[in-house]
Amino acid sequence: MTPTEIGFLISDICALAPVIVGCWFYKRLNFQRRILLYFFIYAAVVELTNALMAINEISNIWSINIYMFIEYTVLVWVLNKWVKEIFSRWLSIIGSVIFYGFWFGYFIMQKSIFVNNAPATLTE
């Protein structure tokens, strides 16, 4: 195994940790935490497929772009469920409008999802 493949393997194993723990305690999870568990399952699948695509030198930028959109949506939704302060909620809503506007606008201008998404790097 090359060092790159070992790195992908370690990353995939780390992505499975919250999925395993979440499945173990599934019956005790409330609705928001179950949504997070489903997101972690999706993230682990994306991580695995992206690693396989990278090893086989297949472009995975489209998968990363879709994942970025879903990740932001789920995390902002959970934040709004957990945070009770009005200011924080409004700030996340305003930030979401800006993010989604840039995100969709960029892909509409590029006419493809197979490009690097410059607006998505604002959240990194």
N, C-alpha and C positions, 0 to 999 in steps of 0.2 A: 504494500500500500504506500502511496505517495503521501507526503505531509499534507497536501491539500485534501486528499480523500480522508485522511485521519481527522482533519479539522471538520469536514462535513459530517463524519460519523459522530464526533463529540457534540456538534451542534444539534444533530437529530436526536441524540439521547437526551440532551438537556430539554429539548422541546417536548419530549414525552413525559417528563417528570410531573408537570402540573396536570396532565391528562390522567396519569395513573392515580395520583392522589385524589383528584376530583371524582373519578369513577369509584374509588374506594369509599368515599364519603357522600356519594350521590344522593342518598335518601335524606341526608341532613342539610343539603344545600337549598337555600331559598331561590326564588325565581331569578333574581339578578345574578346570583352566583352560578346558576345553571346556564344562563346566557354566556357568562364568562367561560364556563367549561366548554360549551359548544364552540366558542371562539378559539379556545386553546386547541381543541381537536382539529378545527379548520387550519389553525396556524401550524400544527405539527404535520398535517398532510401537505400543506404548501411548502414547508421546510424540506420535507422528504422529496417531494417532486422537483423542487428547485435544485436540490443537491444532485439528484439523478440527471437532471437536464444539464447542469453545469459540468458534471463529469463527462457526459456525452457530447459536450460542446454545442448544446442546443440553446438558442436564445430564450431566456426566461423573463425578459423584461415585462412582457404583458402580464405574467402571473404576479410579479411584484407590484405592478401598477394597480391591479384589481385588489390585491391583498392590502395595499396601503389605504385604499378607499374603505374597505370593510373594517380594517383595524381602527381607523379614526372614528368611524361611525359607532362601533361598539364601545370603544373607550369613552367617548363623549357621552353616550347614552348612560353608561354605568356611572360616570361622574355626576351627571344630572340627577340620577336616582339616589346617590349617596350623599351629595352635598346639599345642605338645606339653605345656604346663604343665597339670597336673591342676586347679589352682585356677581357671584361666581357663576350662577346659572346663566345670567344675561351675557356675561363675558364669553362663556363657552358657546352660546348661541350665535353671538356676533362673530366669533372666531370660526365657527362652522360655516356660516354663510360665506365668509371670505375664502375659506379653504375650498369649499365645494365650487364656488365661482371660479377660482383660479384653476382647480382641477379639471372641471368640465371645459372651461374656456381653452385651456392648453391643448386638450385632446381634440377639440373642435377645430382649432387653428391648425393642428398637425394632421388631422384627418386619419389618425392611426393611434392605436393603443400600444404599438410596438416601438415607442420612443421613450427616452428618459424623461421623466416628469419633473421638470424644474420646480413647480409649485409644491410638489410633495416633499421636497427637501426642506421646506420651511418647518416641518414638524420634527425633523431629526435633530 
